[in-house]
């Protein structure tokens, strides 16, 4: 039987775990020495990116579909998603014998589209955004009689996601702060109910991408409001309007909500990969970003939820370069030279002498801004960190080179 009340109780989350236990194993927890040193206390990473289908979304999707009647399952299910919810619904529907149709934006990453198809769902690409896909999914449900599986705003979905909170308090009973990414609010609100409902004295800190932060505006308005979303690499939490259920729960139970910049997200992803050996997507690294940008929010021991790991390899390549740049280990600049034999070789020799590794060279001779005897070089180099960047820039300028940035 499906819950209809918007008020989720801890007992509902406990019941959800009984349904999920035969299908989904608890995700592992690992310590992070580098983050522990940064905040001066123990930090654990809850590895939901290692869950089946690569994110926590499968928990809520499976519970929701498992509680449909036989007649409802026979009509099929439909969902809208850019990736993680899509895969969760496709997996759950296949296990439970329901036909699944997933509407995805036309720009959805190819690996996520193929993975969703691989789990057995029919994928329809429609619209430019998740909101467009959502409208198409609702139309599809109305036309074909399918059951719409909401990505976050349904009691069963919230209860399913809340099982993450039960696992956290069992794996790390001494936890004092839980930091969790927030999109529509399903995961964070489910964790809040599971943890706070047991009377644990734990701070819950939600994290949103600065470019798409709907919860602060909604809290200020006193009800869920839609914002105009900006561009963010964290597509998994790029939700323009909170869910009614998540808003109501987090309004009462969240201790703090912070936002993180794009630069911080890229640094967080790089830190997870390089120092913790965890490959996560930008949204999945948002909690780590919160500790980098707002370390004061965390009273240790801290558990950070790594919510997903389904990252497009092409985006990963861009993210790594962005993260290296944000960490001061990647330097790009333009340098104008006299167009004569040996000028470029001299610049490259100087860079090599300074210990910087040249990644790319663009040589431009024809441009309105250049004189007849001038050439402009765009250099991209790898450095050992911010201090090394400063040394490279200073020494090149001492050698007489004019450097331009941006």
Buried (B, 14 or more C-beta within 10 A) or exposed (E): EEBEEBEBBBEBBBBBBEBBEEBBEBBEBBEBEEBBEBBEBBBBBBBBBBBBBBBBBBBBBBBBBBBBEEEBBEBBBBBBBBBBBBBBBBBBBBBBEBBBBBBBBEEBBEBBBEBBBEBBBBBBBBBEBBBBBBBBBBEBBEEEEBBBBBBBBBBBBBBBBBBBBBBBBEBBEEBBBBBBBBBBBBBBBBBBBBBBBBEBEBBBBBBBBBBBBBBBBBBEEEEBBEBEBEEBBBBBBBBBBBBBBBBBBBBEBBBBBBBBBBBBBBBBBBBBBBEBEBBBBBBBBBBBBBBBBBEEBBBBBBBBBBBBBBBBEEBBEEBBBBBBBBBBBBBBBBBBBEBEEEBBEEBBEBBEEBEBEEBEBEEBEEEEEBEEEBBBBBBBBBBBEEEBBEBBBEBBEEEEBEBEEE
